[in-house]
Amino acid sequence: MKNWFKIISGLLISLIVVGAVTMLAIKYFDVLVRGFESLRDHVARKKAHFFGSECCDYEDEDDLAEAEEL
């Protein structure tokens, strides 16, 4: 009987933890998406800088800001 109680309580706790993580992911979805987009842009800039294409080499931050607005 004790093993049965441990199994049920473990399943209940794991269900609560999964539910809490899911609710936090739903609540902060926009923050997660912005973080992902920021990371993706950072990686894309590093890759463009690494390969040194002339179209993506910006000398100052003003040029970069103007290109991002397009």
Biotite code that builds the C-alpha atoms (Angstrom):
import biotite.structure as struc

atoms = struc.array([
    struc.Atom([0.000, 0.000, 0.000], chain_id="A", res_id=1, res_name="MET", atom_name="CA", element="C"),
    struc.Atom([2.907, 2.391, 0.736], chain_id="A", res_id=2, res_name="LYS", atom_name="CA", element="C"),
    struc.Atom([4.356, 1.906, -2.740], chain_id="A", res_id=3, res_name="ASN", atom_name="CA", element="C"),
    struc.Atom([1.002, 2.728, -4.300], chain_id="A", res_id=4, res_name="TRP", atom_name="CA", element="C"),
    struc.Atom([0.834, 5.974, -2.280], chain_id="A", res_id=5, res_name="PHE", atom_name="CA", element="C"),
    struc.Atom([4.385, 6.928, -3.352], chain_id="A", res_id=6, res_name="LYS", atom_name="CA", element="C"),
    struc.Atom([3.562, 6.317, -6.998], chain_id="A", res_id=7, res_name="ILE", atom_name="CA", element="C"),
    struc.Atom([0.353, 8.371, -6.869], chain_id="A", res_id=8, res_name="ILE", atom_name="CA", element="C"),
    struc.Atom([2.007, 11.230, -4.970], chain_id="A", res_id=9, res_name="SER", atom_name="CA", element="C"),
    struc.Atom([4.965, 11.253, -7.402], chain_id="A", res_id=10, res_name="GLY", atom_name="CA", element="C"),
    struc.Atom([2.616, 11.410, -10.384], chain_id="A", res_id=11, res_name="LEU", atom_name="CA", element="C"),
    struc.Atom([0.612, 14.207, -8.777], chain_id="A", res_id=12, res_name="LEU", atom_name="CA", element="C"),
    struc.Atom([3.704, 16.261, -7.999], chain_id="A", res_id=13, res_name="ILE", atom_name="CA", element="C"),
    struc.Atom([5.090, 15.756, -11.514], chain_id="A", res_id=14, res_name="SER", atom_name="CA", element="C"),
    struc.Atom([1.728, 16.801, -12.978], chain_id="A", res_id=15, res_name="LEU", atom_name="CA", element="C"),
    struc.Atom([1.751, 19.960, -10.860], chain_id="A", res_id=16, res_name="ILE", atom_name="CA", element="C"),
    struc.Atom([5.325, 20.801, -11.905], chain_id="A", res_id=17, res_name="VAL", atom_name="CA", element="C"),
    struc.Atom([4.572, 20.259, -15.608], chain_id="A", res_id=18, res_name="VAL", atom_name="CA", element="C"),
    struc.Atom([1.424, 22.368, -15.295], chain_id="A", res_id=19, res_name="GLY", atom_name="CA", element="C"),
    struc.Atom([3.293, 25.186, -13.551], chain_id="A", res_id=20, res_name="ALA", atom_name="CA", element="C"),
    struc.Atom([6.034, 25.241, -16.189], chain_id="A", res_id=21, res_name="VAL", atom_name="CA", element="C"),
    struc.Atom([3.398, 25.226, -18.944], chain_id="A", res_id=22, res_name="THR", atom_name="CA", element="C"),
    struc.Atom([1.505, 28.120, -17.356], chain_id="A", res_id=23, res_name="MET", atom_name="CA", element="C"),
    struc.Atom([4.709, 30.153, -17.004], chain_id="A", res_id=24, res_name="LEU", atom_name="CA", element="C"),
    struc.Atom([5.611, 29.463, -20.638], chain_id="A", res_id=25, res_name="ALA", atom_name="CA", element="C"),
    struc.Atom([2.165, 30.609, -21.758], chain_id="A", res_id=26, res_name="ILE", atom_name="CA", element="C"),
    struc.Atom([2.247, 33.712, -19.563], chain_id="A", res_id=27, res_name="LYS", atom_name="CA", element="C"),
    struc.Atom([5.729, 34.783, -20.657], chain_id="A", res_id=28, res_name="TYR", atom_name="CA", element="C"),
    struc.Atom([5.539, 33.611, -24.286], chain_id="A", res_id=29, res_name="PHE", atom_name="CA", element="C"),
    struc.Atom([6.190, 37.096, -25.656], chain_id="A", res_id=30, res_name="ASP", atom_name="CA", element="C"),
    struc.Atom([9.323, 37.420, -23.524], chain_id="A", res_id=31, res_name="VAL", atom_name="CA", element="C"),
    struc.Atom([10.545, 34.042, -24.760], chain_id="A", res_id=32, res_name="LEU", atom_name="CA", element="C"),
    struc.Atom([9.905, 35.021, -28.386], chain_id="A", res_id=33, res_name="VAL", atom_name="CA", element="C"),
    struc.Atom([11.747, 38.347, -27.999], chain_id="A", res_id=34, res_name="ARG", atom_name="CA", element="C"),
    struc.Atom([14.670, 36.543, -26.397], chain_id="A", res_id=35, res_name="GLY", atom_name="CA", element="C"),
    struc.Atom([14.763, 34.027, -29.234], chain_id="A", res_id=36, res_name="PHE", atom_name="CA", element="C"),
    struc.Atom([14.639, 36.783, -31.875], chain_id="A", res_id=37, res_name="GLU", atom_name="CA", element="C"),
    struc.Atom([17.436, 38.663, -30.137], chain_id="A", res_id=38, res_name="SER", atom_name="CA", element="C"),
    struc.Atom([19.573, 35.537, -30.012], chain_id="A", res_id=39, res_name="LEU", atom_name="CA", element="C"),
    struc.Atom([18.824, 34.769, -33.671], chain_id="A", res_id=40, res_name="ARG", atom_name="CA", element="C"),
    struc.Atom([19.766, 38.314, -34.746], chain_id="A", res_id=41, res_name="ASP", atom_name="CA", element="C"),
    struc.Atom([22.965, 38.151, -32.708], chain_id="A", res_id=42, res_name="HIS", atom_name="CA", element="C"),
    struc.Atom([23.976, 34.864, -34.338], chain_id="A", res_id=43, res_name="VAL", atom_name="CA", element="C"),
    struc.Atom([23.113, 36.179, -37.810], chain_id="A", res_id=44, res_name="ALA", atom_name="CA", element="C"),
    struc.Atom([25.273, 39.275, -37.259], chain_id="A", res_id=45, res_name="ARG", atom_name="CA", element="C"),
    struc.Atom([28.205, 37.180, -36.064], chain_id="A", res_id=46, res_name="LYS", atom_name="CA", element="C"),
    struc.Atom([27.860, 34.892, -39.077], chain_id="A", res_id=47, res_name="LYS", atom_name="CA", element="C"),
    struc.Atom([27.676, 37.840, -41.485], chain_id="A", res_id=48, res_name="ALA", atom_name="CA", element="C"),
    struc.Atom([30.696, 39.427, -39.838], chain_id="A", res_id=49, res_name="HIS", atom_name="CA", element="C"),
    struc.Atom([32.598, 36.141, -39.916], chain_id="A", res_id=50, res_name="PHE", atom_name="CA", element="C"),
    struc.Atom([32.092, 35.685, -43.647], chain_id="A", res_id=51, res_name="PHE", atom_name="CA", element="C"),
    struc.Atom([32.742, 39.388, -44.256], chain_id="A", res_id=52, res_name="GLY", atom_name="CA", element="C"),
    struc.Atom([30.144, 40.124, -46.894], chain_id="A", res_id=53, res_name="SER", atom_name="CA", element="C"),
    struc.Atom([30.260, 43.759, -47.944], chain_id="A", res_id=54, res_name="GLU", atom_name="CA", element="C"),
    struc.Atom([26.514, 44.196, -47.774], chain_id="A", res_id=55, res_name="CYS", atom_name="CA", element="C"),
    struc.Atom([26.394, 43.528, -44.063], chain_id="A", res_id=56, res_name="CYS", atom_name="CA", element="C"),
    struc.Atom([29.535, 45.268, -42.781], chain_id="A", res_id=57, res_name="ASP", atom_name="CA", element="C"),
    struc.Atom([28.435, 48.397, -40.955], chain_id="A", res_id=58, res_name="TYR", atom_name="CA", element="C"),
    struc.Atom([30.989, 50.959, -39.881], chain_id="A", res_id=59, res_name="GLU", atom_name="CA", element="C"),
    struc.Atom([28.929, 52.660, -37.193], chain_id="A", res_id=60, res_name="ASP", atom_name="CA", element="C"),
    struc.Atom([25.771, 52.064, -35.221], chain_id="A", res_id=61, res_name="GLU", atom_name="CA", element="C"),
    struc.Atom([23.725, 54.640, -37.209], chain_id="A", res_id=62, res_name="ASP", atom_name="CA", element="C"),
    struc.Atom([24.077, 52.599, -40.396], chain_id="A", res_id=63, res_name="ASP", atom_name="CA", element="C"),
    struc.Atom([23.072, 49.485, -38.490], chain_id="A", res_id=64, res_name="LEU", atom_name="CA", element="C"),
    struc.Atom([19.992, 51.186, -37.018], chain_id="A", res_id=65, res_name="ALA", atom_name="CA", element="C"),
    struc.Atom([18.912, 52.398, -40.459], chain_id="A", res_id=66, res_name="GLU", atom_name="CA", element="C"),
    struc.Atom([19.318, 48.935, -41.952], chain_id="A", res_id=67, res_name="ALA", atom_name="CA", element="C"),
    struc.Atom([17.267, 47.382, -39.160], chain_id="A", res_id=68, res_name="GLU", atom_name="CA", element="C"),
    struc.Atom([14.415, 49.813, -39.826], chain_id="A", res_id=69, res_name="GLU", atom_name="CA", element="C"),
    struc.Atom([14.150, 48.565, -43.409], chain_id="A", res_id=70, res_name="LEU", atom_name="CA", element="C"),
])
